[in-house]
Amino acid sequence: MMWAVMGIGMIINTIKGASQVKQQQGQLNQMQQQTAQQADRLKASMSKGLDIKRGGILGGASTSIHVDYPDKAYEGLHKLQTGNLQERMGLESSMRKDFSKLKDEFFKENHYDTEFGSHGKGKVLTDDGGKPKVKNGAETTPFKSAREGFESANRLSLANKHGAQIDKFTKSEADRARSFLQQNAGQLADPAVQGELGRMIVSGKKKALKLQQEQDEERWRTEMPPTSEIQSAVEMGMKDMRGMEQRHMAAEERSRDHQDILDFEREFAAAASEERNAFRAEKKDENFLLDPRKMMELASAPPKQRFDQVLPGHMTAQLFELGIYEV
């Protein structure tokens, strides 16, 4: 999966309709565009440096921060992620063909037990667990029509259920991140605090991926006949998919390009924090000379920092994806 620089919001976006080829291709195109746009924005800001204007009675020349931008690392990681997504799409396409063939063969010899009303409209009969009852005998056109209506209603119900799960999960992760930012508002430049936030973000990614996998599996199981043989085949297909995803995640996390990007983010954030701290120290001295009361206020209540001006870019981007723009 697109793991290393993919935020929780992007992972969640893959959950809705991930089994449709057209939507997957759109997802791939979107990922390529977003990665390229993000890289262009970061590169442009790095080339200009971070300008901190100094003024007042201690005013001096402006300073700029310049950190080498890892062009090759972004290109390499993007290539790895694109290849991984294409491999996943290929496996899912193959699974879809295999399952479709298995399903067609099943309904050549079986059909769902169906009750037909006075107008000939069929209603699939289900057991106590809501699963359709299977009967021997080839599926005729009326039975097929009733089954397709039943499956369509199930897809809609499942989509609503999964949507509610996604909304609940996203809100929970956003509330957790927002609470952390509020509690550590004055310490966001601290590497230890950033490390804890980073672990929280990674934890959220893994939970989002787990939710995606569970929903994928539920869609596949619901779409196929409920017999033990077919459900076992679905389980084996899902096992292959999960194994591939785990390999992709491990490869992206271990990649040198991924590490180079994280090192770049940390280096730039540390340099920017050092410049900001130096600037604030001079401003405190200036405020003290102008009005000692202002210095006392600053000492008792440190200025609140905007998280998007303190945290590394990849953390800020993922907080934005959760809908957090300010705290």
C-alpha positions in Angstrom: 0.0 0.0 0.0 1.0 3.7 -0.3 2.3 3.7 3.2 5.4 5.8 3.9 4.1 9.3 3.0 0.4 8.5 2.8 -1.7 10.1 5.5 -4.7 8.7 7.3 -7.1 10.7 5.1 -5.7 9.2 1.9 -5.8 5.7 3.3 -9.4 6.2 4.3 -10.2 7.5 0.8 -9.1 4.1 -0.6 -11.7 2.3 1.5 -14.7 3.5 -0.4 -15.1 1.5 -3.5 -11.6 0.2 -3.5 -12.7 -2.9 -5.4 -13.7 -1.0 -8.5 -10.9 -0.8 -11.2 -12.0 2.6 -12.5 -11.9 4.1 -9.0 -8.5 2.4 -8.3 -7.0 3.9 -11.4 -8.4 7.3 -10.3 -6.8 6.8 -6.9 -3.5 6.0 -8.6 -3.7 9.1 -10.7 -4.7 11.2 -7.7 -1.8 9.9 -5.7 0.6 10.7 -8.5 -0.8 14.2 -8.8 -0.8 14.9 -5.1 2.7 13.6 -4.6 4.0 15.7 -7.4 2.2 18.8 -6.2 3.4 18.4 -2.7 7.0 17.9 -3.9 6.8 21.0 -6.1 5.5 23.1 -3.1 8.1 21.8 -0.8 10.9 22.3 -3.3 9.8 25.8 -4.1 9.8 26.8 -0.4 13.2 25.2 0.2 14.8 27.0 -2.7 13.6 30.3 -1.3 14.5 29.5 2.2 12.6 30.4 5.3 12.9 34.2 5.7 12.7 35.6 9.2 12.5 39.4 9.1 14.1 41.2 12.0 13.3 44.7 13.1 13.0 47.1 16.0 16.0 48.5 17.9 17.8 45.2 17.5 17.0 44.9 13.9 19.5 43.3 11.6 19.8 41.5 8.3 17.2 38.8 7.4 18.3 35.2 7.7 17.3 32.2 5.6 17.3 28.5 6.2 18.5 26.3 3.4 18.3 22.5 3.6 19.1 20.3 0.6 15.9 19.1 -0.9 15.9 15.3 -1.5 14.6 15.2 -5.1 15.8 11.7 -5.8 14.3 10.3 -2.6 10.9 11.7 -3.5 11.1 10.3 -7.0 12.3 6.9 -5.8 9.7 6.6 -3.1 7.0 7.7 -5.5 8.1 5.1 -8.1 8.1 2.4 -5.4 4.6 3.3 -4.2 3.2 3.5 -7.7 4.6 0.1 -8.5 3.1 -1.3 -5.3 -0.3 0.1 -6.1 -0.2 -1.3 -9.6 0.7 -4.7 -8.3 -2.2 -4.5 -5.8 -4.6 -3.5 -8.6 -3.4 -6.4 -10.7 -3.9 -8.9 -8.0 -7.4 -7.6 -7.2 -8.3 -7.7 -10.9 -7.2 -11.3 -11.1 -9.2 -12.1 -7.9 -12.3 -10.5 -9.3 -12.1 -12.6 -12.5 -11.6 -15.8 -10.5 -14.4 -15.1 -8.1 -16.7 -14.0 -11.0 -16.1 -17.3 -12.7 -16.6 -19.3 -9.5 -19.9 -17.5 -8.9 -21.1 -18.1 -12.5 -20.3 -21.8 -12.1 -22.2 -21.9 -8.8 -25.4 -20.5 -10.2 -25.4 -23.0 -13.1 -26.3 -25.6 -10.5 -27.8 -23.6 -7.6 -30.1 -20.7 -6.9 -31.3 -18.6 -3.9 -34.6 -19.7 -2.4 -37.0 -17.0 -3.5 -40.6 -16.0 -2.8 -42.6 -14.5 -5.6 -45.4 -12.1 -5.0 -48.7 -11.7 -6.9 -47.0 -9.4 -9.4 -44.1 -11.8 -10.0 -41.6 -9.8 -8.0 -39.1 -12.1 -6.3 -37.8 -11.8 -2.7 -34.8 -13.8 -1.7 -35.3 -15.7 1.5 -32.7 -15.5 4.2 -31.8 -17.4 7.4 -31.6 -15.9 10.9 -28.2 -14.4 10.1 -29.4 -12.6 7.0 -27.6 -15.0 4.6 -29.5 -16.2 1.5 -30.8 -19.7 1.5 -29.3 -21.9 -1.2 -31.3 -24.5 -3.2 -30.3 -27.0 -5.8 -31.2 -26.3 -9.4 -29.9 -23.9 -12.1 -30.7 -20.3 -11.7 -33.4 -19.1 -14.0 -34.0 -15.5 -15.2 -36.6 -14.7 -12.4 -34.3 -16.1 -9.7 -31.3 -14.2 -11.1 -33.4 -10.9 -11.2 -34.4 -11.4 -7.5 -30.8 -12.3 -6.6 -29.3 -9.2 -8.3 -31.9 -7.0 -6.5 -30.9 -8.6 -3.2 -27.2 -8.1 -3.9 -27.7 -4.5 -4.8 -29.6 -3.8 -1.6 -26.8 -5.5 0.4 -24.2 -3.3 -1.3 -26.0 -0.1 -0.4 -26.6 -1.3 3.2 -22.9 -2.2 3.5 -21.8 1.1 2.0 -23.8 3.0 4.6 -22.4 0.8 7.4 -18.8 1.3 6.2 -19.3 5.0 5.7 -20.5 5.4 9.3 -17.5 3.4 10.5 -15.1 5.6 8.5 -16.7 8.8 9.9 -16.5 7.5 13.4 -12.9 6.5 13.0 -11.8 9.7 11.4 -13.5 11.8 14.1 -11.8 9.7 16.8 -8.3 10.1 15.3 -8.8 13.8 14.7 -10.0 14.3 18.3 -7.0 12.4 19.6 -4.5 14.4 17.5 -6.2 17.7 18.4 -6.1 16.9 22.1 -2.3 16.1 21.8 -1.6 19.3 20.0 -3.5 21.3 22.6 -1.7 19.6 25.5 1.7 20.2 23.9 1.0 23.6 22.3 4.2 25.2 23.7 6.5 22.2 23.1 5.8 21.2 19.5 9.4 21.9 18.5 10.7 19.4 21.1 12.0 16.3 19.2 10.5 14.0 22.0 7.1 15.6 21.5 7.4 15.2 17.7 8.4 11.6 18.2 5.3 10.9 20.2 3.1 12.6 17.6 4.9 10.6 14.9 4.1 7.4 16.7 0.5 8.5 17.1 0.2 9.2 13.3 1.8 5.8 12.4 -0.6 4.1 14.8 -3.5 5.8 13.1 -2.3 4.7 9.7 -2.2 1.1 10.8 -5.6 1.3 12.3 -7.0 2.9 9.1 -5.4 0.1 7.0 -6.8 -2.5 9.3 -10.3 -1.0 8.9 -9.8 -0.9 5.1 -8.9 -4.6 5.1 -11.8 -5.6 7.3 -14.2 -3.7 5.1 -12.7 -5.2 1.9 -13.1 -8.7 3.3 -16.7 -8.0 4.3 -17.5 -6.8 0.8 -16.0 -9.8 -0.8 -17.7 -12.3 1.5 -21.1 -10.6 1.1 -20.8 -10.5 -2.6 -20.2 -14.3 -2.9 -22.6 -17.2 -2.2 -22.5 -18.2 1.5 -21.4 -21.8 1.0 -18.3 -23.0 3.0 -16.3 -23.9 -0.2 -16.7 -20.5 -1.8 -16.2 -18.6 1.4 -13.0 -20.5 2.0 -11.8 -19.5 -1.5 -12.6 -15.9 -0.7 -10.6 -16.2 2.6 -7.6 -17.6 0.6 -7.7 -14.8 -1.8 -7.8 -12.2 1.0 -4.9 -13.9 2.7 -2.8 -13.5 -0.5 -3.8 -9.8 -0.7 -2.9 -9.2 2.9 0.5 -10.9 2.5 1.2 -8.6 -0.5 0.2 -5.5 1.4 2.4 -6.4 4.4 5.4 -6.9 2.0 4.7 -3.5 0.4 4.5 -1.7 3.8 7.7 -3.3 5.0 9.5 -2.4 1.8 8.4 1.2 1.9 9.2 1.6 5.6 12.7 0.1 5.1 13.5 2.1 2.0 16.4 4.4 2.0 14.4 7.0 0.2 11.8 7.0 2.9 14.5 7.5 5.6 16.1 10.3 3.6 12.7 12.1 3.3 12.1 11.8 7.1 15.7 13.0 7.8 15.1 16.0 5.5 11.8 16.9 7.3 13.5 16.6 10.7 16.5 18.6 9.6 14.5 21.4 8.2 12.1 21.5 11.2 15.1 21.7 13.6 16.7 24.5 11.6 13.5 26.4 11.4 12.9 26.0 15.1 16.4 27.2 15.9 16.0 30.3 13.9 12.5 31.0 15.4 13.9 30.5 18.9 16.8 32.9 18.3 14.3 35.5 16.8 12.0 35.1 19.8 14.9 35.6 22.2 15.8 38.9 20.5 12.2 40.0 20.5 11.9 39.3 24.2 15.0 41.4 24.8 13.5 44.2 22.7 10.1 43.9 24.5 11.9 44.0 27.8 13.7 47.2 26.9 10.5 48.8 25.6 8.2 47.6 28.4 9.3 45.3 31.2 5.6 44.3 31.7 5.6 42.6 28.3 8.6 40.5 29.3 6.8 39.4 32.4 3.8 38.4 30.4 5.9 36.4 28.0 7.7 34.6 30.8 4.4 33.6 32.6 2.6 32.6 29.4 4.8 31.4 26.5 3.4 32.4 23.1 1.3 29.7 21.4 2.8 28.2 18.3 1.0 27.2 15.2 1.6 23.5 14.6 1.9 24.0 10.8 4.8 26.4 11.5 6.6 24.1 13.9 6.1 20.5 12.8 7.8 18.7 9.9 5.9 18.9 6.7 4.8 15.3 6.5 3.2 15.5 10.0 1.4 18.8 9.1 0.1 17.3 5.8 -1.4 14.3 7.6 -3.0 16.5 10.3 -4.6 18.6 7.5 -5.9 15.3 5.9 -7.7 14.7 9.2 -9.4 18.1 8.9 -7.2 19.7 11.6 -6.1 23.2 10.5 -6.0 24.9 13.9 -6.3 24.0 17.5 
